[in-house]
Amino acid sequence: MLTIGCHLSSSKGYLAMGKEAVNINANTFQFFTRNPRGGNAKELNPADINAFLTYAEEHNICKILAHAPYTLNACAADAHLRDFARRTMEDDLRRMEFTPGNCYNFHPGSHVKQGAETGIAYIADMLNQILKPEQHTTVLLETMSGKGSEVGRSFEELREILDRVSLSEHMGVCLDTCHVWDGGYDIVSHLDEVLHEFDQVIGLQRLKAVHLNDSLNPLGSHKDRHAKIGEGQIGKEALIRIINHPALRDLPFYLETPNDLDGYAAEISLLRENYQKERL
C-alpha cells in the first residue's frame, strides 16, 4: 500500500490532523512541531494525543513526520543561535515521545561563511548532546538544494554528519525530490544511478522518508522552489517512477507542494491511481 500524506497545520491538535488526513485519503502526514518561525510550542494535550493514537490505529495512519522550524540553524556562527536550535530540538524530541515510533526531520542549517566542515562539526555536536539511548524517535537529516551556505547539499556532507553522531542508530535521512533535483542529482533521467550513489555514500537503509515535490527550477539550480506535481521541471512521470521504484515504494511519502487541502487530495488521488499494487 502507498503510504502518502501532506503537510498539515498542527494548530488544532493531533486528532484534527488525523481526521484531515483521512478526509483526503492520506494515511500519514507531516506537521510543524511549533510555529515554523520558531518560538514556544503549544502545551501538549494528553487527551488529544490518546484520542489520536486510537484513531490512527483504527484508520491505519502510520509514520507521521514532525518537522522542525525552518529558522533553526544548528551550525550558525552565533553561539546563541546554535544554543536556541539545540534547546528547541531537545524539547521537540521530548514531546515526540508522546507519539513514539515516528520521525523528526530538520534542515541541517547554514554554515554562514564558516565552511562546511565547521558546520558539519557543529551539527554533529548538537545531535550528540540531544540524542538519548532510550528515545523512540528517528531523527532525519533532510537533503538540501545547496542555496547559499546550506549544509547537506550533497550525500557526502550528510554522511559526514552521520559518521560523527555517536547514537547514529537513531538517525536517518529524508530525501526531498525538489531539493536533490535543484542540488544537481538527476532523478528524472538517472534515478537508478542517483539511488546507487546514495546507497554507496550513505546506505539506503538510512533512507526513512521522502518529501515528494516537483521543482520550479532546472536541474542544479540550487534554488529550492517547490511546485505542484506535474507542474514543474521534474514532472509527473518522473515522480510516479519514484513512488514505484523498488528501493523507495515502501517508504512514506509527504507532499510539500503549494496546495490547499483540496489540491493535496487531488495529488494523493493521482498518485494512488498510478501506484503499482504489485511490485515491479
C-alpha atoms as a printed R data frame, in Angstrom:
    type eleno elety resid chain resno       x      y       z
1   ATOM     1    CA   MET     A     1   0.000  0.000   0.000
2   ATOM     2    CA   LEU     A     2   1.211  3.505  -0.831
3   ATOM     3    CA   THR     A     3   1.923  5.461   2.359
4   ATOM     4    CA   ILE     A     4   1.332  9.086   1.457
5   ATOM     5    CA   GLY     A     5   0.283 12.297   3.121
6   ATOM     6    CA   CYS     A     6   0.910 16.010   3.102
7   ATOM     7    CA   HIS     A     7   1.840 18.862   5.397
8   ATOM     8    CA   LEU     A     8  -0.996 19.728   7.814
9   ATOM     9    CA   SER     A     9  -1.456 22.504  10.340
10  ATOM    10    CA   SER     A    10  -0.882 21.360  13.903
11  ATOM    11    CA   SER     A    11  -2.788 24.295  15.425
12  ATOM    12    CA   LYS     A    12  -5.909 22.198  16.171
13  ATOM    13    CA   GLY     A    13  -4.075 19.215  17.601
14  ATOM    14    CA   TYR     A    14  -3.209 15.651  16.666
15  ATOM    15    CA   LEU     A    15  -6.716 14.250  16.354
16  ATOM    16    CA   ALA     A    16  -7.766 17.049  13.988
17  ATOM    17    CA   MET     A    17  -4.731 16.365  11.797
18  ATOM    18    CA   GLY     A    18  -5.555 12.662  11.748
19  ATOM    19    CA   LYS     A    19  -9.127 13.356  10.642
20  ATOM    20    CA   GLU     A    20  -7.973 15.809   7.967
21  ATOM    21    CA   ALA     A    21  -5.569 13.179   6.641
22  ATOM    22    CA   VAL     A    22  -8.295 10.531   6.403
23  ATOM    23    CA   ASN     A    23 -10.638 13.021   4.699
24  ATOM    24    CA   ILE     A    24  -8.155 13.498   1.831
25  ATOM    25    CA   ASN     A    25  -7.365  9.763   1.560
26  ATOM    26    CA   ALA     A    26  -3.957 10.110   3.233
27  ATOM    27    CA   ASN     A    27  -2.569  7.537   5.651
28  ATOM    28    CA   THR     A    28   0.214  9.676   7.102
29  ATOM    29    CA   PHE     A    29   1.027 13.375   7.448
30  ATOM    30    CA   GLN     A    30   3.726 15.888   8.297
31  ATOM    31    CA   PHE     A    31   3.389 18.817  10.712
32  ATOM    32    CA   PHE     A    32   5.464 21.560  12.302
33  ATOM    33    CA   THR     A    33   6.292 20.954  15.944
34  ATOM    34    CA   ARG     A    34   5.696 24.664  16.607
35  ATOM    35    CA   ASN     A    35   5.430 27.907  14.641
36  ATOM    36    CA   PRO     A    36   7.735 27.442  11.605
37  ATOM    37    CA   ARG     A    37   9.470 30.685  12.598
38  ATOM    38    CA   GLY     A    38  10.403 29.147  15.952
39  ATOM    39    CA   GLY     A    39   9.330 30.125  19.451
40  ATOM    40    CA   ASN     A    40   7.460 28.257  22.138
41  ATOM    41    CA   ALA     A    41   5.368 25.194  21.336
42  ATOM    42    CA   LYS     A    42   1.772 24.752  22.442
43  ATOM    43    CA   GLU     A    43   1.213 22.777  25.623
44  ATOM    44    CA   LEU     A    44   0.620 19.109  24.854
45  ATOM    45    CA   ASN     A    45  -2.902 17.803  25.419
46  ATOM    46    CA   PRO     A    46  -2.699 14.196  26.684
47  ATOM    47    CA   ALA     A    47  -6.394 13.564  25.954
48  ATOM    48    CA   ASP     A    48  -5.953 14.742  22.347
49  ATOM    49    CA   ILE     A    49  -2.848 12.595  21.906
50  ATOM    50    CA   ASN     A    50  -4.555  9.473  23.297
51  ATOM    51    CA   ALA     A    51  -7.595 10.059  21.077
52  ATOM    52    CA   PHE     A    52  -5.292 10.451  18.067
53  ATOM    53    CA   LEU     A    53  -3.360  7.276  18.833
54  ATOM    54    CA   THR     A    54  -6.624  5.322  18.943
55  ATOM    55    CA   TYR     A    55  -7.888  6.996  15.767
56  ATOM    56    CA   ALA     A    56  -4.564  6.390  13.968
57  ATOM    57    CA   GLU     A    57  -4.716  2.679  14.782
58  ATOM    58    CA   GLU     A    58  -8.321  2.427  13.596
59  ATOM    59    CA   HIS     A    59  -7.564  4.229  10.297
60  ATOM    60    CA   ASN     A    60  -4.082  2.819   9.591
61  ATOM    61    CA   ILE     A    61  -2.293  6.146   9.932
62  ATOM    62    CA   CYS     A    62   1.409  5.413  10.208
63  ATOM    63    CA   LYS     A    63   4.818  7.092  10.397
64  ATOM    64    CA   ILE     A    64   3.826 10.692  10.991
65  ATOM    65    CA   LEU     A    65   6.673 13.121  10.413
66  ATOM    66    CA   ALA     A    66   7.350 16.112  12.641
67  ATOM    67    CA   HIS     A    67   9.284 18.963  11.011
68  ATOM    68    CA   ALA     A    68  11.497 21.348  12.953
69  ATOM    69    CA   PRO     A    69  11.021 25.083  12.350
70  ATOM    70    CA   TYR     A    70  12.861 26.344   9.271
71  ATOM    71    CA   THR     A    71  14.539 29.100  11.244
72  ATOM    72    CA   LEU     A    72  16.589 26.776  13.443
73  ATOM    73    CA   ASN     A    73  20.266 26.791  12.500
74  ATOM    74    CA   ALA     A    74  22.338 24.182  14.300
75  ATOM    75    CA   CYS     A    75  25.551 25.412  12.647
76  ATOM    76    CA   ALA     A    76  25.115 29.179  12.899
77  ATOM    77    CA   ALA     A    77  28.169 31.319  13.551
78  ATOM    78    CA   ASP     A    78  26.367 32.864  16.538
79  ATOM    79    CA   ALA     A    79  26.612 30.576  19.589
80  ATOM    80    CA   HIS     A    80  23.270 31.857  20.909
81  ATOM    81    CA   LEU     A    81  21.522 30.752  17.709
82  ATOM    82    CA   ARG     A    82  23.134 27.329  17.916
83  ATOM    83    CA   ASP     A    83  22.026 27.017  21.541
84  ATOM    84    CA   PHE     A    84  18.476 28.021  20.599
85  ATOM    85    CA   ALA     A    85  18.410 25.289  17.943
86  ATOM    86    CA   ARG     A    86  19.710 22.740  20.451
87  ATOM    87    CA   ARG     A    87  17.169 23.633  23.137
88  ATOM    88    CA   THR     A    88  14.292 23.685  20.660
89  ATOM    89    CA   MET     A    89  15.144 20.304  19.137
90  ATOM    90    CA   GLU     A    90  15.731 18.780  22.561
91  ATOM    91    CA   ASP     A    91  12.256 19.930  23.613
92  ATOM    92    CA   ASP     A    92  10.761 18.647  20.344
93  ATOM    93    CA   LEU     A    93  12.263 15.195  20.879
94  ATOM    94    CA   ARG     A    94  10.902 15.126  24.424
95  ATOM    95    CA   ARG     A    95   7.438 15.911  23.068
96  ATOM    96    CA   MET     A    96   7.770 13.311  20.299
97  ATOM    97    CA   GLU     A    97   7.995 10.565  22.917
98  ATOM    98    CA   PHE     A    98   4.248 11.000  23.468
99  ATOM    99    CA   THR     A    99   3.754  9.617  19.926
100 ATOM   100    CA   PRO     A   100   6.570  7.028  19.861
101 ATOM   101    CA   GLY     A   101   7.908  5.292  16.783
102 ATOM   102    CA   ASN     A   102   7.724  8.239  14.403
103 ATOM   103    CA   CYS     A   103  10.260 10.586  12.797
104 ATOM   104    CA   TYR     A   104  11.539 14.122  13.336
105 ATOM   105    CA   ASN     A   105  13.005 15.949  10.354
106 ATOM   106    CA   PHE     A   106  15.218 19.041  10.250
107 ATOM   107    CA   HIS     A   107  17.225 21.132   7.813
108 ATOM   108    CA   PRO     A   108  20.897 20.759   8.789
109 ATOM   109    CA   GLY     A   109  21.463 24.526   8.636
110 ATOM   110    CA   SER     A   110  23.740 27.097   7.008
111 ATOM   111    CA   HIS     A   111  27.381 27.499   7.978
112 ATOM   112    CA   VAL     A   112  27.371 31.229   7.044
113 ATOM   113    CA   LYS     A   113  30.928 31.551   5.690
114 ATOM   114    CA   GLN     A   114  32.458 29.295   8.347
115 ATOM   115    CA   GLY     A   115  32.930 26.464   5.856
116 ATOM   116    CA   ALA     A   116  31.056 23.183   5.503
117 ATOM   117    CA   GLU     A   117  33.443 21.270   7.787
118 ATOM   118    CA   THR     A   118  32.818 23.654  10.668
119 ATOM   119    CA   GLY     A   119  29.087 23.495  10.031
120 ATOM   120    CA   ILE     A   120  29.123 19.702   9.990
121 ATOM   121    CA   ALA     A   121  31.047 19.612  13.279
122 ATOM   122    CA   TYR     A   122  28.526 21.933  14.963
123 ATOM   123    CA   ILE     A   123  25.539 19.893  13.747
124 ATOM   124    CA   ALA     A   124  27.023 16.612  14.906
125 ATOM   125    CA   ASP     A   125  27.952 18.133  18.262
126 ATOM   126    CA   MET     A   126  24.363 19.256  18.790
127 ATOM   127    CA   LEU     A   127  23.000 15.820  17.897
128 ATOM   128    CA   ASN     A   128  25.428 14.179  20.296
129 ATOM   129    CA   GLN     A   129  24.049 16.411  23.049
130 ATOM   130    CA   ILE     A   130  20.333 15.837  22.428
131 ATOM   131    CA   LEU     A   131  20.025 12.208  21.300
132 ATOM   132    CA   LYS     A   132  19.169  9.742  24.067
133 ATOM   133    CA   PRO     A   133  19.705  5.946  24.011
134 ATOM   134    CA   GLU     A   134  16.142  5.346  25.210
135 ATOM   135    CA   GLN     A   135  14.351  7.570  22.672
136 ATOM   136    CA   HIS     A   136  11.751  6.117  20.279
137 ATOM   137    CA   THR     A   137  12.005  8.799  17.568
138 ATOM   138    CA   THR     A   138  14.236  8.640  14.495
139 ATOM   139    CA   VAL     A   139  15.855 11.986  13.656
140 ATOM   140    CA   LEU     A   140  16.166 12.706   9.939
141 ATOM   141    CA   LEU     A   141  18.631 14.931   8.124
142 ATOM   142    CA   GLU     A   142  16.966 16.449   5.066
143 ATOM   143    CA   THR     A   143  18.728 16.612   1.700
144 ATOM   144    CA   MET     A   144  19.160 20.261   0.725
145 ATOM   145    CA   SER     A   145  19.266 22.156  -2.571
146 ATOM   146    CA   GLY     A   146  22.577 23.909  -1.835
147 ATOM   147    CA   LYS     A   147  21.441 27.520  -1.870
148 ATOM   148    CA   GLY     A   148  23.758 29.901  -0.097
149 ATOM   149    CA   SER     A   149  25.849 28.152   2.544
150 ATOM   150    CA   GLU     A   150  23.452 25.275   3.268
151 ATOM   151    CA   VAL     A   151  24.949 22.133   4.721
152 ATOM   152    CA   GLY     A   152  23.531 18.907   3.271
153 ATOM   153    CA   ARG     A   153  23.809 19.836  -0.391
154 ATOM   154    CA   SER     A   154  25.499 16.516  -1.139
155 ATOM   155    CA   PHE     A   155  25.175 12.949   0.082
156 ATOM   156    CA   GLU     A   156  28.785 13.186   1.252
157 ATOM   157    CA   GLU     A   157  28.010 16.056   3.625
158 ATOM   158    CA   LEU     A   158  25.119 14.151   5.174
159 ATOM   159    CA   ARG     A   159  27.339 11.094   5.567
160 ATOM   160    CA   GLU     A   160  29.947 13.188   7.367
161 ATOM   161    CA   ILE     A   161  27.350 14.285   9.911
162 ATOM   162    CA   LEU     A   162  26.101 10.726  10.426
163 ATOM   163    CA   ASP     A   163  29.648  9.450  10.905
164 ATOM   164    CA   ARG     A   164  30.188 11.899  13.777
165 ATOM   165    CA   VAL     A   165  26.997 11.026  15.680
166 ATOM   166    CA   SER     A   166  27.540  8.527  18.488
167 ATOM   167    CA   LEU     A   167  23.935  7.247  18.632
168 ATOM   168    CA   SER     A   168  23.665  7.011  14.863
169 ATOM   169    CA   GLU     A   169  21.098  4.190  15.157
170 ATOM   170    CA   HIS     A   170  18.613  6.978  15.964
171 ATOM   171    CA   MET     A   171  19.450  8.813  12.725
172 ATOM   172    CA   GLY     A   172  18.207  8.647   9.157
173 ATOM   173    CA   VAL     A   173  17.709 10.759   6.033
174 ATOM   174    CA   CYS     A   174  14.677 12.360   4.385
175 ATOM   175    CA   LEU     A   175  15.144 12.735   0.634
176 ATOM   176    CA   ASP     A   176  13.415 15.801  -0.808
177 ATOM   177    CA   THR     A   177  12.863 15.383  -4.548
178 ATOM   178    CA   CYS     A   178  12.851 19.132  -5.246
179 ATOM   179    CA   HIS     A   179  15.994 19.650  -3.181
180 ATOM   180    CA   VAL     A   180  18.060 16.857  -4.713
181 ATOM   181    CA   TRP     A   181  16.989 17.914  -8.217
182 ATOM   182    CA   ASP     A   182  17.895 21.542  -7.526
183 ATOM   183    CA   GLY     A   183  21.093 20.239  -5.903
184 ATOM   184    CA   GLY     A   184  22.188 18.574  -9.155
185 ATOM   185    CA   TYR     A   185  21.044 14.950  -8.774
186 ATOM   186    CA   ASP     A   186  19.202 13.927 -11.952
187 ATOM   187    CA   ILE     A   187  16.274 11.906 -10.597
188 ATOM   188    CA   VAL     A   188  14.429 12.298 -13.922
189 ATOM   189    CA   SER     A   189  16.825 10.613 -16.340
190 ATOM   190    CA   HIS     A   190  19.150  8.810 -13.914
191 ATOM   191    CA   LEU     A   191  17.087  7.768 -10.886
192 ATOM   192    CA   ASP     A   192  18.776  4.375 -10.578
193 ATOM   193    CA   GLU     A   193  22.216  5.966 -10.653
194 ATOM   194    CA   VAL     A   194  21.263  8.569  -8.037
195 ATOM   195    CA   LEU     A   195  19.902  5.896  -5.700
196 ATOM   196    CA   HIS     A   196  23.006  3.777  -6.271
197 ATOM   197    CA   GLU     A   197  25.149  6.764  -5.327
198 ATOM   198    CA   PHE     A   198  23.017  7.348  -2.227
199 ATOM   199    CA   ASP     A   199  23.460  3.708  -1.288
200 ATOM   200    CA   GLN     A   200  27.223  3.823  -1.812
201 ATOM   201    CA   VAL     A   201  27.702  7.046   0.149
202 ATOM   202    CA   ILE     A   202  25.051  6.848   2.898
203 ATOM   203    CA   GLY     A   203  23.291  3.477   2.592
204 ATOM   204    CA   LEU     A   204  19.669  3.020   1.530
205 ATOM   205    CA   GLN     A   205  18.882  1.570   4.957
206 ATOM   206    CA   ARG     A   206  19.267  5.146   6.249
207 ATOM   207    CA   LEU     A   207  16.560  6.481   3.936
208 ATOM   208    CA   LYS     A   208  13.404  6.718   6.057
209 ATOM   209    CA   ALA     A   209  11.144  9.226   4.261
210 ATOM   210    CA   VAL     A   210  10.639 11.125   1.003
211 ATOM   211    CA   HIS     A   211   9.375 14.667   0.533
212 ATOM   212    CA   LEU     A   212   7.606 14.351  -2.813
213 ATOM   213    CA   ASN     A   213   7.698 17.692  -4.605
214 ATOM   214    CA   ASP     A   214   8.066 18.993  -8.135
215 ATOM   215    CA   SER     A   215  10.506 21.863  -8.738
216 ATOM   216    CA   LEU     A   216  10.036 25.199 -10.458
217 ATOM   217    CA   ASN     A   217  13.715 25.294 -11.350
218 ATOM   218    CA   PRO     A   218  16.005 23.328 -13.690
219 ATOM   219    CA   LEU     A   219  18.475 20.655 -12.592
220 ATOM   220    CA   GLY     A   220  21.314 22.024 -10.477
221 ATOM   221    CA   SER     A   221  19.760 25.470  -9.925
222 ATOM   222    CA   HIS     A   222  20.430 25.418  -6.145
223 ATOM   223    CA   LYS     A   223  17.271 27.474  -5.502
224 ATOM   224    CA   ASP     A   224  14.606 25.349  -3.727
225 ATOM   225    CA   ARG     A   225  11.235 26.361  -5.201
226 ATOM   226    CA   HIS     A   226   8.596 23.670  -4.826
227 ATOM   227    CA   ALA     A   227   5.940 23.107  -7.484
228 ATOM   228    CA   LYS     A   228   2.749 21.074  -7.688
229 ATOM   229    CA   ILE     A   229   3.036 17.524  -9.020
230 ATOM   230    CA   GLY     A   230   3.397 17.680 -12.795
231 ATOM   231    CA   GLU     A   231   3.732 21.476 -12.923
232 ATOM   232    CA   GLY     A   232   7.496 21.699 -12.559
233 ATOM   233    CA   GLN     A   233  10.793 20.658 -14.104
234 ATOM   234    CA   ILE     A   234  10.787 17.155 -12.581
235 ATOM   235    CA   GLY     A   235   7.379 16.251 -13.993
236 ATOM   236    CA   LYS     A   236   4.582 13.847 -13.181
237 ATOM   237    CA   GLU     A   237   6.066 10.821 -14.942
238 ATOM   238    CA   ALA     A   238   9.356 11.015 -13.045
239 ATOM   239    CA   LEU     A   239   7.584 11.408  -9.698
240 ATOM   240    CA   ILE     A   240   5.384  8.405 -10.482
241 ATOM   241    CA   ARG     A   241   8.534  6.409 -11.218
242 ATOM   242    CA   ILE     A   242   9.858  7.467  -7.821
243 ATOM   243    CA   ILE     A   243   6.847  6.186  -5.846
244 ATOM   244    CA   ASN     A   244   7.050  2.896  -7.733
245 ATOM   245    CA   HIS     A   245  10.804  2.364  -7.547
246 ATOM   246    CA   PRO     A   246  11.643 -0.885  -5.701
247 ATOM   247    CA   ALA     A   247  14.053  0.941  -3.382
248 ATOM   248    CA   LEU     A   248  11.501  3.633  -2.488
249 ATOM   249    CA   ARG     A   249   7.964  2.294  -2.858
250 ATOM   250    CA   ASP     A   250   7.640  1.080   0.738
251 ATOM   251    CA   LEU     A   251   8.763  4.379   2.268
252 ATOM   252    CA   PRO     A   252   6.347  7.069   3.483
253 ATOM   253    CA   PHE     A   253   5.910  9.999   1.065
254 ATOM   254    CA   TYR     A   254   5.000 13.505   2.227
255 ATOM   255    CA   LEU     A   255   3.758 16.190  -0.160
256 ATOM   256    CA   GLU     A   256   5.041 19.730   0.439
257 ATOM   257    CA   THR     A   257   3.588 21.146  -2.765
258 ATOM   258    CA   PRO     A   258   1.959 24.629  -2.760
259 ATOM   259    CA   ASN     A   259  -1.592 23.401  -2.186
260 ATOM   260    CA   ASP     A   260  -4.700 23.686  -0.066
261 ATOM   261    CA   LEU     A   261  -6.405 20.513   1.217
262 ATOM   262    CA   ASP     A   262  -8.391 20.045  -1.997
263 ATOM   263    CA   GLY     A   263  -5.192 20.295  -4.011
264 ATOM   264    CA   TYR     A   264  -3.480 17.744  -1.773
265 ATOM   265    CA   ALA     A   265  -6.478 15.418  -2.114
266 ATOM   266    CA   ALA     A   266  -6.223 15.624  -5.915
267 ATOM   267    CA   GLU     A   267  -2.484 14.882  -5.871
268 ATOM   268    CA   ILE     A   268  -2.916 11.966  -3.476
269 ATOM   269    CA   SER     A   269  -5.647 10.545  -5.714
270 ATOM   270    CA   LEU     A   270  -3.427 10.931  -8.788
271 ATOM   271    CA   LEU     A   271  -0.507  9.184  -7.116
272 ATOM   272    CA   ARG     A   272  -2.634  6.362  -5.719
273 ATOM   273    CA   GLU     A   273  -4.062  5.738  -9.185
274 ATOM   274    CA   ASN     A   274  -0.529  5.425 -10.575
275 ATOM   275    CA   TYR     A   275   0.955  3.327  -7.784
276 ATOM   276    CA   GLN     A   276   1.674 -0.233  -8.847
277 ATOM   277    CA   LYS     A   277  -0.107 -2.554  -6.445
278 ATOM   278    CA   GLU     A   278   2.252 -5.356  -7.367
279 ATOM   279    CA   ARG     A   279   5.996 -4.966  -7.130
280 ATOM   280    CA   LEU     A   280   7.694 -4.180 -10.415
